[in-house]
Amino acid sequence: MDAFLIMLKNVIVFVLLAVPGYLLVKGGVMTTKESGVISKVLTYVGLPFMILTSTLKVEFTKEFAAEMGLLFLFGLVFTFLMVFVTAFLSKGVRDEKKKGMMRFAMSFANNGFLGIPLATAVFLNTRPAVVTFLVVLNIMNNLMLFSLGISIVSGDKSAIRLKKLLLNPVLLAFVAGVILNVSGLAAKVPAVGEYSTYFSSIVTALSMVVLGIKLADVPFSKLFLNGNMYYVSFVRLIAFPVLSVALMFLLRTFLPISDDMILGVFIAFVMPTAGLASTFADQYGGDTEGAVVYTLGSTVLSVGVIPLLYWLVEWILK
């Protein structure tokens, strides 16, 4: 029960952090369009430094590098599996744009703006390897987001850009963190880690403020009276996470898979729909309304689902 309460407390705190953003819009101080500026600061400053900070805290060994490689491969294969399965799960939807967004919402999780901050709050001081494993899975997730994800939302394979994949700020921050860590430069110049921490600390609060800003512009009736939202959220928050953890336990019978790896996979795949859903819908002509409904609806429902499933995973690990 302690595991449940710890996660529940952190998830509730995260949700409450969205309140200022909601009030700013409702009070007329901001508009939902202005959230884009904050999102850019998070994407290109806050999140890369958060990843850099967590990477600097881990002790890299050959065994740990092998675990990261194994986890990256698992995430890649499982993401392809999710995308493949969603083609059947959304078979009844005739509109291609709506079908594409439904598939995207079920397949891709909000690891960057919610998963990593949440894992940092829960595990950074006690099990930092969990955060690093999540970072590895987030890199994989971003590579898939900017390739398969864009293709699904737009219905156009030519929208994929190799440059965007390789110059992803998440990937660059992780590589920089590994180099600084392994070379010993971070230990010799501790100011690097201190500098990084200043920026990494902004992610948790600002990412939830952005969510509150977006939530202020969506009628609650659209969120909670939408049957597809509950269907997508069930697949995103329960079906796929349970399947991912079950597969990890199965692989554990013949592969060296640690508890930290399983927790990293759990956090990576139990998060609500990726925040980039609405951004991709805007940029590539996708289902914008569906993107907002699935993202916000699954986020609200995750308040109860994530702590409960986390308690279950911790109980099984014991």
Summary of the structure (lengths in Angstrom):
residues: 318
radius of gyration: 18.7
end to end distance: 12.3
largest distance: 58.9
contacts: 1112
relative contact order: 0.18
helix: 81%
strand: 1%
